Amino acid sequence: MSLINEEQYYLATLANRRNDDSTNFALKRIDELVRSPTFIALATELIRKNGSSGKAGIDGIKIVSNSKEQTLLIYKELNYKILDTYQAQPLRRVYIPKANHRKRPLGIPTIKDRIVQKLYQMFLDPIIEATSDPDSYGFRKGRSAHNALGAISRKVLTHDVTKRNF
C-alpha cells in the first residue's frame, strides 16, 4: 500500500469512529499532511498528469514537465502560505464556444490554487466517503445518476419479491 493510501485509510478509520476526539485528530493530521513535501510533490504531479497544467491562471504560471526545481519552489511558497493563511487568487476568465454558437464562461485557477485544492481533496475524500450515506449519489467520486437509478431498481425489485407469497 502506498503512503497516500495508508494516510487515506487512516483518516477514513478515524472518521468512522464518529466522535469529537477522532474528528479533531483527523483535522490536525490533514493540517500536517498538506504541508508535507512528499504530498505537495504528489499533488503537483497529479495536476501535471491530468492535462490542466498547460493552462495558466492569472499569474501566467504553467507546470514545466518533471521540473524538480519548480516543484521545490511551489513547495516552499505553499508551505509558507498554508502555515499562514492561504488565499486563492482570482480566476482567469476565458470563454469557450458552445454548440449553439454562443460562448460559455470558464474560470481557470492558478497552478498553486489547483495544487492546494488537490491536496485537500486527497485527504478529505476518504473522510467524506467513510461518513456519507451509502445511498447518497450526488457529487461523489465514482457515482452517478445511473448508479442511483440502479440502486432504486434493486431496492424496488427486492421489496416486491419479499412481499409476494410463492
C-alpha positions in Angstrom: 0.0 0.0 0.0 1.4 3.4 -0.9 1.9 6.2 1.6 -1.1 8.2 0.3 -3.3 5.1 0.5 -2.1 4.4 4.1 -2.9 8.0 5.2 -6.3 8.0 3.4 -7.2 4.7 5.1 -6.1 6.0 8.5 -8.2 9.2 8.0 -11.2 7.1 6.9 -10.8 4.9 10.0 -10.8 8.0 12.2 -13.9 9.4 10.5 -15.7 6.1 11.1 -15.3 6.4 14.8 -17.6 9.5 14.7 -16.6 11.2 17.9 -15.2 14.6 18.5 -11.7 13.5 19.5 -11.2 11.4 16.4 -12.6 14.2 14.2 -10.2 16.8 15.8 -7.3 14.4 15.4 -8.1 13.8 11.8 -8.3 17.5 11.0 -4.9 18.1 12.8 -3.5 15.2 10.8 -4.7 16.7 7.5 -3.1 20.0 8.5 0.2 18.2 8.9 -0.2 16.2 5.6 -0.9 19.2 3.4 2.5 20.7 4.4 4.4 17.6 3.6 6.9 18.0 0.7 6.0 14.4 -0.4 2.3 15.2 -0.8 2.9 18.6 -2.3 5.1 16.9 -4.9 2.4 14.2 -5.4 -0.4 16.8 -5.9 1.8 18.7 -8.3 2.4 15.5 -10.3 -1.3 14.7 -10.4 -2.1 18.2 -11.7 0.6 17.8 -14.3 -0.7 14.4 -15.4 -4.3 15.4 -15.7 -3.6 17.8 -18.6 -4.7 21.0 -16.9 -1.1 22.1 -16.1 -0.8 23.6 -19.5 -3.5 26.1 -18.7 -2.1 29.1 -16.8 -4.2 31.1 -14.3 -3.9 34.9 -13.9 -0.3 34.5 -12.7 0.7 33.1 -16.1 2.5 30.1 -14.5 2.3 26.6 -16.0 3.8 23.4 -14.7 7.0 22.5 -16.6 7.1 18.7 -17.0 9.1 16.9 -14.4 10.8 20.1 -13.1 12.1 19.3 -9.6 13.2 23.0 -9.3 9.7 24.2 -10.0 8.2 21.6 -7.5 10.6 22.8 -4.9 9.7 26.4 -5.4 6.0 25.6 -5.3 6.6 23.6 -2.1 8.4 26.5 -0.4 5.7 29.0 -1.3 2.8 26.8 -0.5 4.3 25.5 2.8 4.7 29.1 3.9 1.2 30.2 2.8 -0.5 27.2 4.2 1.2 27.7 7.6 0.0 31.3 7.4 -3.4 31.8 5.8 -3.7 30.8 2.2 -5.9 32.9 0.0 -6.7 31.8 -3.5 -6.1 34.2 -6.4 -8.8 35.3 -8.7 -9.7 33.1 -11.6 -8.6 33.8 -15.2 -11.8 34.1 -17.2 -11.9 32.6 -20.7 -14.9 31.9 -23.0 -15.3 28.6 -24.7 -17.7 28.0 -27.7 -20.9 26.1 -27.2 -22.8 24.1 -29.8 -25.4 26.9 -30.2 -22.6 29.3 -31.3 -22.7 31.1 -28.0 -19.8 31.2 -25.6 -19.7 29.8 -22.0 -17.5 31.5 -19.3 -14.9 29.3 -17.7 -12.7 30.2 -14.7 -9.1 28.9 -14.7 -7.4 28.8 -11.3 -3.7 29.3 -10.8 -1.5 26.2 -10.6 -0.9 26.8 -6.9 -4.6 27.0 -6.3 -5.1 23.7 -8.1 -2.4 22.1 -6.1 -3.9 23.3 -2.8 -7.3 22.1 -3.9 -5.8 18.7 -4.9 -4.0 18.4 -1.5 -7.2 18.9 0.5 -9.2 16.7 -1.9 -6.7 13.8 -1.4 -7.3 13.8 2.3 -10.9 14.9 2.6 -12.4 12.5 0.1 -11.8 9.4 2.2 -13.4 11.1 5.2 -16.4 12.1 3.1 -16.8 8.6 1.7 -16.5 7.0 5.1 -19.1 9.2 6.7 -21.6 9.6 3.8 -24.8 7.8 3.5 -24.3 4.7 1.3 -27.5 5.7 -0.7 -26.1 9.2 -1.5 -25.1 9.5 -5.1 -24.8 13.3 -5.7 -21.3 14.8 -6.4 -19.4 11.7 -5.2 -16.5 10.1 -7.0 -17.4 7.0 -9.0 -21.2 7.6 -8.5 -23.7 8.9 -10.9 -27.4 9.3 -11.6 -27.3 5.9 -13.4 -25.9 4.3 -10.3 -28.7 5.8 -8.2 -31.4 4.5 -10.7 -29.8 1.0 -10.5 -29.9 1.1 -6.7 -33.5 2.2 -6.7 -34.4 -0.6 -9.2 -32.7 -3.2 -7.0 -34.5 -2.0 -3.9 -37.9 -2.0 -5.6 -37.3 -5.5 -7.0 -36.1 -6.8 -3.7 -39.1 -5.3 -1.9 -41.6 -6.7 -4.4 -40.1 -10.2 -4.2 -40.2 -10.3 -0.4 -43.9 -9.2 -0.4 -45.1 -12.0 -2.7 -46.3 -15.3 -1.4 -45.0 -18.1 -3.6 
